[in-house]
Amino acid sequence: MAREMIRQGGRSARIQAEVHDTVNRLLETRDRSAITVPMIAEQAGVTPSTIYRRWGDLAQLLADVAVARMRPIADPEDTGSMIGDLTAFLQQYAEEMSSKVGRELLADVIGSHAEAASHKCCVFTYQHLETLNNRAIARGEAGFDVDRLVDVAVAPVMFHILFGDRDVSAEYCSLLIQQAF
């Protein structure tokens, strides 16, 4: 299967930015069930076929917008210790993902059935954890196995957020990190 190449800059980037901005504006003022591709196209100044060609359907577009909003804008907090960094990261992750907006973004990513969108979100988490691991090693700390930490700390948080069977409090996040080490 050929991989779609999107030029950075140029017309394609402008269209993507305008469509994303339009979707974000609409999500602030309307129920997502009332949003349609023709509505987005009209407000973004493109044809519906442009949206269908680029994203396939509304679910894929919402997932793409969600991924863009979930993209980290800064490195995780540096608390001075590996355990402190991991605890702060997991607490912030849980707080963001369990918020109303976070749950909506997760629903858009998962609901699209687009593996690429889910994979990008996974990569964001792994990149943050790799940053924390490298920072710990640079401090002279032992570091950690990123895959194992995802299994024992991030995965339980995400499970409880998705299925809503337990509060993902700061205390719970701290406990998961303590149990990991």
C-alpha positions in Angstrom: 0.0 0.0 0.0 1.4 3.4 -0.9 2.1 5.8 1.9 0.4 9.2 1.4 3.0 12.0 1.3 1.9 15.3 2.7 4.1 18.2 1.8 5.1 20.4 4.8 3.9 23.8 3.9 2.2 24.8 0.7 -1.4 24.4 -0.3 -1.9 20.9 1.3 -0.7 22.2 4.7 -2.9 25.3 4.5 -5.9 23.2 3.7 -5.2 20.8 6.6 -4.7 23.7 9.0 -7.9 25.4 7.9 -9.9 22.2 8.1 -8.5 21.4 11.5 -9.2 25.0 12.8 -12.8 24.7 11.4 -13.3 21.3 13.2 -12.0 22.7 16.5 -14.3 25.8 16.2 -17.3 23.6 15.4 -16.5 21.3 18.3 -16.6 24.3 20.7 -20.0 25.4 19.5 -21.9 22.3 18.5 -22.5 18.7 19.5 -20.2 16.5 17.6 -23.2 14.4 16.3 -24.4 17.6 14.5 -21.1 18.1 12.6 -21.0 17.0 9.0 -18.3 16.9 6.3 -20.3 19.4 4.1 -20.6 21.8 7.1 -16.9 21.6 7.7 -16.1 22.0 4.0 -18.3 25.1 3.7 -16.8 26.8 6.7 -13.2 25.8 5.7 -13.7 27.1 2.2 -13.0 23.7 0.5 -15.2 21.2 -1.3 -16.4 18.1 0.6 -14.5 16.0 -2.0 -11.3 17.6 -0.7 -12.1 16.3 2.8 -13.1 12.9 1.6 -10.0 12.6 -0.5 -7.7 13.6 2.3 -9.4 11.9 5.3 -11.8 9.4 3.9 -14.7 10.1 6.3 -15.7 12.2 9.2 -14.4 9.7 11.8 -10.9 9.8 10.2 -11.0 13.6 10.2 -12.0 13.8 13.8 -9.2 11.3 14.7 -6.7 13.4 12.8 -7.8 16.5 14.6 -7.7 14.6 17.9 -4.1 13.4 17.3 -3.0 16.9 16.5 -4.5 18.2 19.7 -2.8 15.3 21.7 0.6 16.0 20.2 2.9 17.1 23.1 4.1 20.7 22.9 6.9 20.3 25.6 9.0 17.7 27.3 7.7 16.3 30.5 8.4 18.1 33.8 11.9 17.7 35.3 11.4 17.2 39.0 15.0 16.2 39.7 14.5 12.4 40.1 13.3 9.5 37.9 10.5 8.6 40.3 9.4 12.2 40.6 9.5 12.7 36.9 7.5 9.5 36.2 5.0 10.3 38.9 4.5 13.8 37.6 4.2 12.5 34.0 1.6 9.8 34.9 -0.4 12.2 37.0 -0.6 14.8 34.2 -1.3 12.1 31.6 -4.2 10.7 33.7 -5.6 14.2 34.4 -5.5 15.2 30.7 -6.8 11.9 29.3 -9.6 11.6 31.9 -10.9 15.2 31.4 -14.0 15.7 29.3 -11.9 16.9 26.4 -9.4 14.1 26.8 -12.2 11.5 26.7 -13.6 13.0 23.6 -10.2 13.0 21.9 -9.7 9.3 22.9 -13.2 8.5 21.6 -12.4 10.2 18.2 -9.1 8.4 17.9 -10.5 5.0 18.9 -13.8 5.4 17.1 -12.1 6.1 13.8 -10.6 2.6 13.6 -7.6 4.2 12.1 -4.5 2.4 13.2 -2.3 5.3 12.2 -4.1 7.7 14.7 -3.8 5.2 17.6 -0.2 4.5 16.7 0.7 8.2 16.7 -0.8 8.6 20.2 1.2 5.6 21.4 4.3 7.1 19.9 3.7 10.4 21.8 3.6 8.4 25.1 6.7 6.4 24.3 8.6 9.5 23.3 7.8 11.1 26.6 8.9 8.0 28.5 12.1 7.7 26.5 12.8 11.4 27.4 12.3 10.6 31.0 14.4 7.4 30.8 17.3 9.3 29.1 17.1 12.1 31.6 17.3 9.6 34.5 20.3 7.9 32.9 22.0 11.2 32.4 21.5 11.9 36.1 23.3 8.7 37.0 20.0 6.9 37.9 19.4 3.3 36.7 16.7 4.1 34.2 13.8 1.8 33.4 12.3 -0.5 30.8 9.9 1.7 28.9 7.8 -1.2 27.6 7.4 -2.5 31.1 6.4 0.9 32.5 3.7 1.2 29.8 2.4 -2.3 30.9 2.4 -1.6 34.6 1.6 2.1 34.8 0.2 3.7 31.6 -2.0 0.7 30.6 -3.9 0.5 33.9 -4.5 4.3 33.8 -5.8 4.1 30.2 -8.0 1.0 31.0 -9.7 2.8 33.9 -10.2 6.0 31.9 -11.8 4.0 29.0 -14.0 1.8 31.1 -14.6 4.3 34.0 -14.5 1.7 36.8 -12.1 3.6 39.1 -10.8 7.0 39.8 -7.4 7.7 38.3 -6.4 10.1 41.0 -2.9 11.5 41.6 -2.6 9.0 44.5 -3.5 6.1 42.3 -0.8 7.2 39.8 1.8 7.5 42.5 0.9 4.0 43.7 1.4 2.6 40.2 4.8 4.2 39.9 5.9 3.0 43.4 4.7 -0.5 42.5 6.7 -0.4 39.3 9.9 0.0 41.2 
